[in-house]
Amino acid sequence: MTQTRRDFLAVSALGALGAALPLDAQAGPQTPQKPANQETPGAPTAFGTSAPVGPEVNAGTFAEAEKLVQIEMSPADRAQAAGNWREAMAPLYERRTGPRKVALEASVAPATIWNPMLAGIQPGKSGRGENFYIRSADQRTPLPANDADIAFSSVAQLSHWIQSRQITSERLTQIYIDRLERFDKKLHCVITLTRDHALEQARRADAEIATGKYRGPLHGIPWGAKDLLDTAGIPTTYGAEPYRDRVPQKDSAVVERLNAAGAVLVAKLSLGALALNDIWFGGQTMNPWLLEEGASGSSAGPGAATAAGLVGFAIGSETGGSIVSPSMRCGVTGLRPTYGRVARTGAMTLCWSLDKLGPMARYVEDTILVLTAISGPDAGDVASVPSTLAFDANAKVAGLRVGYFPAWMKEAPATDVDRAALDVVKKLGMELVEVSIPDWPYDSLNLILFAEGAAAFEELTLAHKEAELKAQVPDAWPNTFRQSRFLSAVDFVQADRLRRKVTVEMARVFSQVDLLLVPSLRDEMLVITNNTGHPSLTLRADFVEVSEARSDWAPDPQHPLPKFSPPRRVPHGVTLIGRLFDEGTLCEAGIALERAFAVAVERPSGF
């Protein structure tokens, strides 16, 4: 079995991935000198003829650097490299080290744009025509008398009650605000409660609905935003100490779209600092089902708040598992869209070519309702593209080909719940298809994440403000960002080429199947599909028993995790992977499975 990302981080393998030799010190500002070969008219420029800059290096410097790069040079090679380093390579760092420094604003994306679509494949062309959405029928369920029963209802059901004016948005919003205030003491999932803003939005929604202006199924529905989505005049902190007083001027594209849909923002929810795991400046966000463990991350607040019935739905983000993992642990439904479907304008950047924004809710249909509202390109996100979205809550799923990896289902992290899900697939008339992929070093693709993340937060690292973050363990961002300064540019390009090779391989797999069913936390599939941009749907399938609390963090013998006797019962989810831009089929299969599993209605005790 391949090494997990946690093991990968814990042994500080970044140094083994390769290294460049950055220069953080200079000999001081110098006046650029004319290269010697330019003194003769007509002589072309040549590499290695710039004015010498930076500190002196010698053959010994390269001998030590070889340990990071994992290459070997001869003594003559080292001597030659050292001989003109200050003329040939050190000037390449001038953008950062000066004297002509150039600031790269947070809004500046790389010139290279990741496109997951291979030649001949068009986004949104799943063979089902243009956009359409057919919701489930209104079951005419009477409004419960108990506020908790209302709070745990699906967005689909809440929308029917609001549209028929059985409940006002203001009352529903007040129910969620009261629950956020009451239960955040246990969960630590709220960074900013937006009480006044929410009630104003709710009253406006009620006024519009009363006059017949109904905006759709999200109108009047309270929601929570992972606190990396900019909200005008409301703090957006990234869960990190250096940004805790940051107040943006504009709404992010997703917030604008949810405002246009009439949704009501009740809280900015916690995330692990700078979108890693579940520890932020206010503490650790906890799992409502098992308060002795973290909610997982980095969409920790959205996972915990949704599971505890504190919001109707939430928006999370994923770069390498940050929707899948908290959805799995907190027992909610998380829809990670295709890369490029949802514009990220106004959202914190961790990794330009990997970041995705998506809904987290208690039911499958709720996630597609939200995705319908937030989909679409925006000029501020150069990677966002037009796409179609087709979904029918009553669609027949018989005949869909569902791929699975037989070996993966026989070993951890797969459980009996995962294996039982295969039987449910067959009972629903879907066809199980065995698939396989090459045994490649997929974790080496993390070089892209680490390099882009370190670039996104370069100023934080160079100013040593990363030291302000609460988590300072070896597998937290501060150490990773610093180590990433020593990654090789050549290896980055080679990882990018491997990424394209893996994308071709996934296209081959999806030529055989319509969907994949995988253990949610199978490391290879998390890495692969986040890099290839495929959408995923994680939903509760049943329950398992655990004898020890789970953690996103590398094991720490000095701080052992709590153990339980007897074991504790917690939800367990499976994950479906869909074709690019075919979230409709993904959620149609998901809603059929959800109905068959019949466990989504269960709630964590005490909430």
HELIX and SHEET records of a PDB file:
HELIX    1   1 ARG A    5  ALA A   10  1                                   6    
HELIX    2   2 LEU A   14  LEU A   17  1                                   4    
HELIX    3   3 ALA A   36  GLN A   38  5                                   3    
HELIX    4   4 ALA A   59  VAL A   69  1                                  11    
HELIX    5   5 PRO A   75  ALA A   88  1                                  14    
HELIX    6   6 ALA A   90  TYR A   93  5                                   4    
HELIX    7   7 GLU A   94  THR A   97  1                                   4    
HELIX    8   8 ASP A  147  ALA A  151  1                                   5    
HELIX    9   9 VAL A  155  GLN A  163  1                                   9    
HELIX   10  10 SER A  169  LEU A  187  1                                  19    
HELIX   11  11 ARG A  195  ALA A  210  1                                  16    
HELIX   12  12 GLU A  241  TYR A  243  5                                   3    
HELIX   13  13 ALA A  253  ALA A  260  1                                   8    
HELIX   14  14 ALA A  300  ALA A  307  1                                   8    
HELIX   15  15 VAL A  324  CYS A  330  1                                   7    
HELIX   16  16 VAL A  364  ILE A  374  1                                  11    
HELIX   17  17 TRP A  408  LYS A  410  5                                   3    
HELIX   18  18 ASP A  416  LYS A  427  1                                  12    
HELIX   19  19 TYR A  442  LEU A  445  5                                   4    
HELIX   20  20 ASN A  446  ALA A  456  1                                  11    
HELIX   21  21 GLU A  458  LEU A  462  1                                   5    
HELIX   22  22 LYS A  465  GLU A  468  5                                   4    
HELIX   23  23 TRP A  477  SER A  484  1                                   8    
HELIX   24  24 ALA A  489  PHE A  510  1                                  22    
HELIX   25  25 ASP A  523  THR A  532  1                                  10    
HELIX   26  26 GLU A  583  PHE A  597  1                                  15    
SHEET    1   A 2 PHE A 132  ILE A 134  0                                        
SHEET    2   A 2 ALA A 390  ASP A 392  1                                        
SHEET    1   B11 VAL A 190  LEU A 193  0                                        
SHEET    2   B11 VAL A 264  LEU A 269 -1                                        
SHEET    3   B11 PRO A 222  LYS A 226  1                                        
SHEET    4   B11 PHE A 313  GLU A 318  1                                        
SHEET    5   B11 LYS A 356  ALA A 361 -1                                        
SHEET    6   B11 THR A 333  ARG A 336 -1                                        
SHEET    7   B11 SER A 536  GLU A 548 -1                                        
SHEET    8   B11 LYS A 563  GLY A 578 -1                                        
SHEET    9   B11 LEU A 515  PRO A 519 -1                                        
SHEET   10   B11 ARG A 401  TYR A 404  1                                        
SHEET   11   B11 GLU A 431  GLU A 434  1                                        
SHEET    1   C 2 ILE A 279  TRP A 280  0                                        
SHEET    2   C 2 GLY A 283  GLN A 284 -1                                        
SHEET    1   D 2 MET A 286  ASN A 287  0                                        
SHEET    2   D 2 LEU A 290  GLY A 294 -1                                        
END                                                                             
